Amino acid sequence: MQSNGAGQGQEPGLSCLGSAQNGESSSAAGAHSNGLASGTNNGSSPGPNSGAASGPAAGTPTASGSGSEAASIKKKKRLSQSEEDVIRLIGQHLHGLGLNQTVELLMQESGCRLEHPSATKFRSHVMEGEWDKAENDLNELKPLMHSPNAIVRMKFLLLQQKYLEYLEDGKVLEALQVLRGELTPLKYNTERIHVLSGYLMCSHAEDLRAKAEWEGKGVTSRCRLLDKLQTYLPPSVMLPPRRLQTLLRQAVELQRDRCLYHNTKLDSSLDSVSLLLDHVCSRKQFPCYTQQILTEHCNEVWFCKFSNDGTKLATGSKDTTVIIWQVDSETHQLKLLKTLEGHAYGVSYLAWSPDDTYLIACGPDDCSELWLWNVQTGELRTKMSQSHEDSLTSVAWNPDGKRFVTGGQRGQFYQCDLEGNLLDSWEGVRVQCLWCLSDGRTVLASDTHQRIRGYNFEDLTDRNIVQEDHPIMSFTVSKNGRLALLNVATQGVHLWDLQDRVLVRKYQGVTQGFYTIHSCFGGHNEDFIASGSEGRYYLELGVKQSLGSKQSKLKQSKPNVRDVAPWSCIWSCYVNDDISYMLCYDQYLAIFMTYETDWSQNGPLWYASIQTDMKCFCLLLASFLQTIKYISGISAVSCPLQN
């Protein structure tokens, strides 16, 4: 089947008539009443009064108009294959809109047929439920098919519909005859036949439709049946269903994929776009201006993270406090909601529970304690410490919200409940960063052996997933659990496919020395990445294309950011329609927003959180939408970003 809707080896006369009579039709091929095929002439018939008649009068001045028209018709260029395809596609679309007379006129004037006459009969008989005639039509269509087994499959689908309609009408004996005398002798899909036989026990029509997942007798189920049947016919005989809409949708999706700044929800509908203009997103839709600066912390801000629903923000600081901010859905401003105190070593990591009820705070390397706060009440539910020699610097919630895992670089790796009780432990694992996958069983942990391993606390098994040549300082995983974004010491940011266990792409330009840098996925469809960096005095926004990269810079007067706080598109229904990302430096917390305030079409851009005593910030933004569709076998593609 050709992508343009026309198959090779097309039968003569299936689309357009011969070149000698392009634009004219023989009287033997009459127009079908439903407008799906047309073979009538081009608005006139040869006869005594025809303006195309030959004779001396044709060359006289009084008949010059008629003679010129006839000559124009004779000299009319034969339609190319692509032109024929376009006419057929337009005709199919118009027919779907109910403009049958328009379709008939289009086919008459172009000399084309929308589909083969046998296909037209077949369509009519299927829609009218004349199953015996439809089976006879298959014999006429058989010579036009490329696959010899297609007839059996199409006949099976027809008989299945016939069987179900008999059952719905209460004609059990007729349905049984179809099952035994027509479906079974085909010796095709016996497993499905066994399922169909079970429908004989249905007590009423509603029960039948529910068990068979069938719309019932009528236009809807027959249209769906026809869509399935069309897949076995060459496009030269019968066009695939809604072919023009499919091609337009593919064109729109391709333009979106190639759009450098595109960041909207996936939408396969054509109603939300204009087909009259190419799709282009403005660079102004990216964050470029400071919107709000928060100064409530009195020392370095080490970490910040939005809640899963996007209505709150938690920031942790060296000043031993965690501040919970409320996001105003009207003004898109942050207001101080609660201050959680008592973290003696400062707060260097935060993790919201899946339902945002609880927040866990971890300290730096020399901290052996972990705080579990009830965000709604502001009360400390659990303060956990197994040993004064522990180092609990990272934490991740299990998807059930009843357990979490925590660990550090001194060899601690625990699974605990909400009361801080130790459920399981893994000895000797020096944890750098943790992540719980959505399956509820697998915990990913980067360790001091430059790798990420998967740990299963239920059957106590582990396996190697990622192996790097340099230390993995931090990592984050995409929402579908397929991709992992790694910050590798002195190497930049690496994108890994966790399922195939291959390195997909490298992003360079991040300076990472003393500090732990955190990166994240961003955008509605996670088409972008963001990463902190050291040693810059301005903020960079880089969008990676297949050819080079484009940069826009935001000047900053303060130094160094190690981390960008998670803020994903699932929060777009809240304030995050405007907030793009946020960064922290020293005791300041800055939120950047877009130049334009209307994000109804573009949605949120980032999620991020920051952690360090910062001297500058560099946000590297890279589009990797095409990376997800990478060709298997290419283990890495270098994607340098300009500094």
C-alpha positions in Angstrom: 0.0 0.0 0.0 1.5 3.3 -1.1 1.6 6.2 1.3 0.0 8.5 -1.2 -3.1 6.4 -1.3 -2.5 4.7 -4.6 -1.2 1.1 -5.0 1.1 -0.1 -7.6 -0.1 -2.1 -10.5 -3.3 0.0 -10.6 -6.0 -1.5 -12.8 -6.8 0.5 -15.9 -9.7 2.8 -15.4 -9.8 2.4 -11.6 -9.0 6.1 -10.9 -9.2 8.1 -14.1 -10.3 7.1 -17.6 -8.0 6.8 -20.5 -6.0 9.7 -21.8 -8.0 9.9 -25.0 -11.1 10.8 -23.0 -9.8 12.5 -19.9 -12.6 14.7 -18.8 -15.1 12.6 -20.7 -16.7 9.2 -19.8 -18.3 6.4 -21.7 -22.0 5.9 -21.4 -21.4 2.4 -20.1 -20.2 3.6 -16.8 -23.1 5.4 -15.1 -22.8 7.4 -11.9 -23.5 5.5 -8.7 -26.4 6.9 -6.7 -24.3 7.4 -3.5 -21.7 9.5 -5.3 -18.9 7.1 -4.6 -18.2 6.3 -8.3 -18.8 8.4 -11.3 -18.4 7.6 -14.9 -20.8 10.0 -16.6 -19.6 12.4 -19.2 -18.3 15.9 -18.6 -21.5 17.7 -18.4 -22.5 17.0 -22.1 -23.2 14.1 -24.4 -22.2 13.8 -28.1 -25.1 14.6 -30.3 -26.4 16.7 -33.1 -26.1 19.9 -31.1 -22.7 19.3 -29.7 -20.4 22.2 -29.9 -17.5 19.8 -30.6 -19.0 18.7 -33.9 -16.7 18.6 -36.9 -17.4 20.4 -40.1 -16.7 23.6 -42.0 -18.7 25.6 -39.4 -16.1 24.7 -36.8 -13.6 27.0 -38.4 -15.9 29.9 -39.1 -15.8 33.0 -37.0 -19.3 32.4 -35.7 -18.4 29.1 -34.3 -14.9 30.0 -33.1 -16.0 29.8 -29.4 -17.3 26.3 -29.7 -14.3 25.1 -31.7 -11.8 26.6 -29.2 -13.6 24.9 -26.4 -13.5 21.6 -28.2 -9.8 22.0 -29.0 -9.1 22.9 -25.3 -10.8 19.7 -24.2 -8.8 17.6 -26.7 -5.5 19.3 -25.7 -6.2 19.0 -22.0 -3.2 17.5 -20.3 -3.7 14.1 -18.8 -3.8 14.1 -15.0 -0.7 12.9 -13.2 -0.9 10.1 -10.6 -0.5 12.6 -7.8 -3.2 14.8 -9.2 -5.5 11.8 -9.5 -4.8 10.9 -5.9 -5.6 14.5 -4.7 -8.9 14.4 -6.6 -9.9 11.1 -5.0 -8.9 12.3 -1.6 -10.9 15.4 -1.9 -13.8 13.4 -3.2 -13.7 11.0 -0.3 -13.6 13.9 2.2 -16.5 15.6 0.6 -18.5 12.4 0.6 -17.8 12.1 4.3 -19.4 15.5 4.7 -22.5 14.4 2.8 -21.8 16.4 -0.3 -22.6 13.6 -2.7 -23.7 15.8 -5.6 -20.5 17.8 -5.4 -18.5 14.5 -5.4 -20.4 13.3 -8.5 -19.7 16.5 -10.3 -16.1 16.4 -9.4 -15.7 12.9 -10.7 -17.5 13.8 -13.9 -15.4 16.8 -14.6 -12.1 15.2 -13.8 -12.9 11.8 -15.4 -11.8 10.0 -12.3 -13.5 7.3 -10.2 -13.4 7.5 -6.5 -13.2 3.8 -6.2 -13.6 0.6 -8.2 -17.3 -0.2 -9.2 -17.0 -3.5 -7.4 -15.8 -1.8 -4.3 -18.8 0.6 -4.5 -21.2 -2.3 -4.7 -19.4 -4.0 -1.8 -19.6 -0.9 0.4 -23.3 -0.5 -0.4 -24.2 -4.1 0.5 -22.2 -4.0 3.7 -23.9 -0.8 4.9 -27.3 -2.2 4.0 -26.6 -5.5 5.7 -27.0 -7.6 2.6 -24.4 -10.2 3.6 -25.0 -12.7 0.8 -24.5 -10.1 -1.8 -21.5 -8.7 0.0 -19.9 -12.2 -0.1 -20.5 -12.4 -3.8 -18.8 -9.0 -4.2 -15.7 -10.5 -2.6 -15.4 -12.8 -5.6 -15.3 -9.8 -8.0 -12.7 -8.1 -5.7 -10.4 -11.1 -5.4 -8.4 -10.5 -8.6 -7.7 -7.0 -7.4 -6.1 -8.0 -4.1 -2.4 -8.4 -3.5 -2.8 -11.0 -0.7 -4.5 -14.4 -1.5 -5.4 -14.8 2.2 -7.3 -11.5 2.3 -10.5 -13.0 1.0 -10.7 -15.5 3.9 -10.1 -12.8 6.5 -12.6 -10.4 5.0 -15.2 -13.2 4.7 -14.7 -14.0 8.4 -15.3 -10.4 9.4 -18.5 -10.3 7.3 -19.8 -13.5 8.8 -19.0 -12.4 12.3 -21.1 -9.3 11.9 -23.9 -11.3 10.3 -23.7 -13.8 13.3 -23.9 -11.0 15.9 -26.8 -9.2 14.2 -28.8 -12.5 14.1 -28.1 -12.9 17.8 -29.2 -9.4 18.6 -32.4 -9.9 16.6 -33.1 -13.1 18.6 -32.6 -15.3 15.6 -30.6 -18.0 17.4 -31.1 -20.8 14.9 -29.9 -18.6 12.0 -27.0 -17.5 14.1 -26.1 -21.1 14.9 -26.3 -22.0 11.2 -23.8 -19.2 10.4 -21.5 -20.3 13.2 -21.5 -24.0 12.2 -22.1 -23.9 8.4 -20.2 -20.7 7.4 -17.7 -19.6 10.0 -16.3 -22.9 11.2 -15.6 -24.3 7.6 -13.3 -21.3 7.0 -10.8 -22.9 9.4 -9.6 -19.5 10.4 -9.2 -18.0 13.9 -10.7 -20.9 15.7 -10.0 -19.2 19.1 -12.3 -16.4 18.1 -15.0 -18.9 16.9 -14.9 -20.4 20.4 -15.5 -16.9 21.9 -18.3 -16.2 19.4 -20.0 -19.5 20.4 -20.2 -18.3 24.0 -22.3 -15.4 23.0 -25.2 -17.8 22.3 -25.7 -17.9 26.1 -26.4 -14.1 26.3 -29.9 -13.5 27.7 -30.6 -10.2 26.0 -29.2 -7.7 23.5 -27.5 -5.5 26.1 -25.6 -8.4 27.5 -24.5 -9.4 24.0 -23.2 -5.9 23.2 -21.4 -5.7 26.5 -19.6 -9.0 26.3 -18.8 -8.7 22.6 -17.7 -5.0 23.0 -19.9 -4.4 20.0 -22.0 -1.3 19.2 -24.9 -3.4 18.0 -26.7 -3.6 14.7 -26.7 -0.4 12.8 -24.6 2.2 11.0 -21.9 2.5 13.7 -20.9 -1.1 13.8 -21.1 -1.5 10.0 -18.9 1.6 9.5 -16.4 0.1 11.9 -16.6 -3.2 10.0 -16.0 -1.4 6.7 -13.0 0.3 8.1 -11.5 -3.1 8.9 -12.4 -4.5 5.5 -10.8 -1.6 3.7 -7.4 -2.5 5.2 -7.3 -5.6 3.0 -8.1 -3.7 -0.3 -5.5 -1.8 -2.3 -6.0 2.0 -2.2 -6.4 1.9 -6.0 -9.6 -0.1 -5.4 -10.9 1.6 -2.2 -9.3 4.4 -0.3 -8.3 3.9 3.3 -10.9 5.5 5.6 -10.5 9.3 6.2 -7.3 9.3 4.3 -7.1 13.1 3.8 -7.6 13.8 7.5 -4.8 11.3 8.2 -2.4 13.0 5.8 -3.2 16.4 7.2 -2.8 15.2 10.8 0.6 13.7 9.9 1.7 17.0 8.3 0.7 19.0 11.4 2.5 16.5 13.7 5.6 16.8 11.6 5.6 20.6 11.8 5.2 20.4 15.5 8.1 18.0 15.8 10.3 20.3 13.9 9.1 23.4 15.8 12.0 24.6 17.9 9.9 26.1 20.7 6.8 23.9 20.6 5.4 23.1 24.0 1.7 22.1 24.0 -0.2 19.0 25.0 -0.4 16.2 22.5 -3.6 16.7 20.4 -4.4 14.7 17.4 -7.4 16.8 16.5 -7.2 19.2 13.6 -9.7 21.6 15.1 -7.1 23.3 17.3 -4.8 24.3 14.4 -5.1 26.3 11.2 -4.3 24.4 8.0 -3.8 27.8 6.2 -0.5 28.6 7.9 2.6 26.7 8.9 2.9 25.9 12.6 5.4 28.3 14.3 5.9 28.9 18.1 7.5 32.2 19.2 10.6 32.3 21.2 8.7 34.7 23.5 6.9 31.7 24.8 10.0 30.7 26.6 10.9 32.2 30.0 13.0 35.4 29.7 12.1 37.8 32.5 12.2 37.7 36.3 8.7 37.6 37.7 9.2 37.3 41.5 12.1 37.2 44.0 11.6 35.7 47.4 13.9 36.6 50.2 12.4 34.9 53.3 15.4 32.5 53.7 18.3 34.0 55.6 21.0 31.7 54.2 21.8 29.7 51.0 18.8 28.0 49.4 19.9 24.4 48.7 16.8 22.7 47.2 13.3 23.5 46.0 10.6 21.4 44.6 7.0 21.8 43.5 4.3 19.6 44.8 2.8 17.0 42.4 -0.4 19.0 41.8 1.6 22.3 41.3 -0.2 24.2 44.0 2.7 24.4 46.5 6.4 24.8 46.5 8.9 23.6 49.1 12.3 25.2 49.6 15.1 23.9 51.8 17.9 26.1 53.1 21.2 26.1 55.0 19.3 28.2 57.5 17.8 24.9 58.9 14.3 25.7 57.6 11.9 24.4 55.0 9.4 27.0 53.7 6.1 25.9 52.1 4.8 28.4 49.6 1.3 28.6 48.3 0.9 29.2 44.6 -1.9 31.7 43.9 -3.9 30.4 40.9 -5.1 33.9 40.0 -2.0 36.1 40.3 0.5 33.3 39.8 2.5 34.6 42.8 4.0 32.6 45.7 2.9 33.4 49.2 4.5 32.0 52.4 2.3 29.3 53.8 4.3 27.5 56.5 7.8 27.4 57.9 9.1 24.0 59.1 12.0 24.4 61.5 14.6 22.3 63.4 16.8 20.8 60.6 20.0 21.2 62.5 22.3 20.4 59.5 20.3 22.3 56.9 18.1 20.9 54.1 19.7 19.6 50.9 17.0 17.4 49.5 13.1 17.3 49.5 10.6 14.8 48.3 6.8 15.1 48.2 4.6 12.1 48.8 2.5 11.0 45.7 -0.7 12.7 47.2 1.3 15.7 48.5 0.2 15.1 52.1 3.8 14.5 53.4 7.2 16.0 52.7 10.5 14.4 53.5 13.5 16.5 54.2 17.1 15.3 54.1 20.3 17.0 55.2 23.9 17.1 53.8 26.5 14.3 54.0 27.1 14.5 57.7 23.4 14.4 58.6 22.1 11.1 59.9 18.5 12.2 60.4 15.4 12.4 58.2 12.3 14.5 58.8 8.8 13.5 57.6 6.4 16.4 57.8 2.6 16.6 57.5 2.3 19.5 55.1 -1.4 20.1 55.8 -1.0 20.5 59.5 2.7 21.6 59.6 3.4 18.9 62.2 6.4 16.7 62.3 5.2 13.1 62.0 8.5 11.2 62.1 12.1 12.1 62.8 14.1 9.0 61.7 17.6 8.1 62.6 18.9 4.5 62.6 22.5 5.3 63.6 24.5 8.4 64.3 27.0 7.1 61.8 24.5 7.1 59.0 24.4 9.6 56.1 20.8 10.0 54.8 21.1 12.4 51.9 18.6 11.1 49.3 15.0 9.8 49.5 12.3 8.5 47.1 8.6 7.7 47.6 7.1 4.4 46.7 4.1 5.0 44.4 1.7 3.7 47.0 2.6 6.6 49.3 3.0 4.3 52.3 6.7 3.5 52.0 9.9 5.3 51.0 13.5 4.5 50.5 16.5 6.5 51.7 20.2 6.2 51.8 23.6 7.9 51.6 27.3 7.4 50.7 28.2 5.7 53.9 26.6 2.4 52.9 23.0 2.9 54.2 20.1 1.9 52.0 16.8 1.5 53.8 13.1 1.0 53.1 10.8 2.4 55.8 7.1 3.1 56.5 5.5 6.4 57.5 6.4 5.8 61.1 10.1 5.5 60.3 10.1 1.8 61.0 12.8 -0.1 59.1 11.1 -2.6 56.7 14.1 -3.7 54.7 17.7 -2.8 54.2 20.5 -3.4 51.6 23.9 -3.6 53.1 27.0 -2.0 51.6 25.3 0.1 48.9 26.7 3.6 48.9 23.8 5.6 47.5 24.2 8.9 45.6 20.6 9.3 44.2 17.4 7.3 44.4 14.2 6.9 42.2 11.2 4.5 42.6 9.7 3.3 39.4 6.0 3.2 38.8 5.8 -0.6 39.1 6.0 -0.2 42.9 8.8 -2.8 43.1 11.9 -1.5 41.5 14.2 1.1 43.1 16.9 2.7 41.0 20.0 3.8 42.8 23.2 5.4 41.6 26.2 4.4 43.6 29.9 5.1 44.0 30.8 2.5 41.3 29.6 4.8 38.5 26.5 2.9 37.8 22.8 2.7 38.3 21.3 -0.6 39.6 17.8 -1.7 40.0 16.9 -3.2 43.4 13.8 -5.2 44.2 13.0 -5.3 47.9 10.4 -8.0 47.5 12.6 -10.8 46.2 15.9 -9.2 47.2 17.3 -9.2 43.7 19.3 -6.5 41.9 20.7 -6.0 38.4 22.9 -3.5 36.6 21.1 -1.1 34.3 23.5 1.8 33.5 27.3 1.8 33.6 29.2 5.0 33.2 32.9 5.8 33.1 32.6 8.7 35.6 30.7 9.2 38.8 26.9 9.7 38.4 26.2 12.6 40.7 22.4 12.6 40.2 19.7 11.4 37.9 16.0 11.7 37.1 13.6 9.5 35.2 10.9 10.4 32.7 7.2 9.9 33.6 6.9 6.8 31.5 10.0 5.2 33.1 11.7 4.8 29.8 14.4 7.5 29.8 16.8 8.6 32.5 18.7 11.9 32.6 22.1 11.6 34.3 24.5 14.3 35.5 27.9 12.7 35.1 30.9 14.3 36.8 33.0 16.4 34.3 31.0 14.9 31.4 27.8 16.9 31.3 24.3 15.4 30.9 23.7 11.9 29.5 20.3 10.6 28.3 19.9 6.8 28.7 17.2 4.4 27.5 16.5 2.3 30.6 14.6 -0.4 28.6 17.3 -1.0 26.0 20.1 0.0 28.3 21.8 2.2 25.8 23.2 5.7 25.9 21.0 7.8 23.6 22.5 11.3 23.7 25.1 13.5 25.4 24.5 17.1 26.2 27.6 19.2 26.8 28.1 22.6 28.2 27.3 22.0 31.8 30.2 22.8 34.2 30.2 20.4 37.1 33.1 20.2 39.6 32.6 20.4 43.3 28.8 20.6 43.5 26.1 18.0 42.8 24.2 19.2 39.7 20.5 18.2 39.2 18.8 18.0 35.8 15.2 17.4 34.9 12.7 16.8 32.0 10.4 19.6 31.1 7.6 20.7 28.9 4.1 19.3 28.3 5.5 16.2 26.6 8.9 16.1 28.3 10.4 17.4 25.1 13.1 19.5 26.9 15.7 19.1 29.5 17.0 21.6 32.1 20.2 21.5 34.1 22.0 23.6 36.6 25.7 24.5 36.1 28.6 26.1 37.8 30.8 29.0 36.9 28.4 31.2 34.8 27.2 34.7 35.3 24.2 34.6 33.2 21.3 32.2 32.5 21.3 30.4 29.2 18.3 28.9 27.5 19.4 26.5 24.8 17.0 24.7 22.4 18.7 21.9 20.5 17.8 21.3 16.9 19.1 18.8 14.5 21.3 21.6 13.1 23.2 23.5 15.7 21.7 25.1 18.8 20.1 28.5 19.6 20.8 30.3 22.8 19.0 33.2 24.6 20.7 34.6 27.7 19.3 36.1 30.9 21.7 38.2 32.8 22.1 37.3 36.5 23.9 39.2 39.2 24.3 36.2 41.5 26.4 33.1 41.3 26.0 29.2 41.0 23.1 26.8 40.7 23.4 23.0 41.1 19.8 21.9 40.7 16.6 22.6 38.8 13.4 21.8 40.6 10.8 19.4 39.2 7.8 21.0 37.7 6.0 19.0 35.1 3.1 19.5 32.8 0.6 17.6 35.0 0.3 20.8 37.0 -0.7 22.9 34.0 -4.3 23.3 35.3 -2.9 25.3 38.2 -0.7 28.3 38.4 2.0 26.6 36.3 0.3 27.8 33.2 2.5 30.8 33.6 5.5 29.9 35.7 8.2 28.4 33.6 11.0 27.5 36.0 12.6 28.7 39.2 16.1 29.0 40.4 17.9 29.7 43.7 21.0 31.5 44.6 22.4 32.5 48.0 19.4 33.4 50.2 17.3 34.5 47.2 14.8 32.5 45.3 13.9 33.7 41.8 11.0 32.6 39.6 11.1 33.3 35.9 8.0 33.6 33.8 7.3 34.1 30.1 7.1 37.4 28.4 3.5 36.8 27.6 1.1 35.9 30.3 -1.3 33.9 28.2 -0.1 30.2 28.3 -3.5 28.7 27.4 -2.0 27.4 24.2 1.5 26.6 25.3 1.3 25.4 28.9 4.1 25.1 31.4 7.7 24.7 30.5 9.8 23.2 33.3 10.1 21.6 36.5 13.2 22.3 38.6 14.7 22.7 42.0 17.9 24.2 43.2 20.5 23.3 45.8 23.8 25.0 46.6 25.6 28.1 47.8 25.4 29.6 44.3 27.6 31.9 42.4 25.7 31.7 39.1 23.1 29.8 37.2 23.1 28.3 33.7 20.0 26.6 32.4 20.6 24.5 29.4 17.5 23.7 27.5 17.6 20.9 24.9 14.8 19.5 22.8 15.1 15.8 22.4 11.7 15.0 21.0 13.4 13.2 18.1 15.7 11.4 20.5 12.8 9.3 21.7 12.4 8.1 18.2 16.1 7.3 17.9 17.3 4.6 15.6 18.2 1.4 17.4 21.8 0.7 17.2 23.1 4.3 17.6 24.3 4.3 21.2 25.1 7.9 21.5 24.9 11.2 19.7 26.9 14.1 20.8 24.8 17.3 21.1 27.1 20.2 22.3 25.4 23.3 23.5 27.0 26.7 23.1 28.4 28.2 26.3 
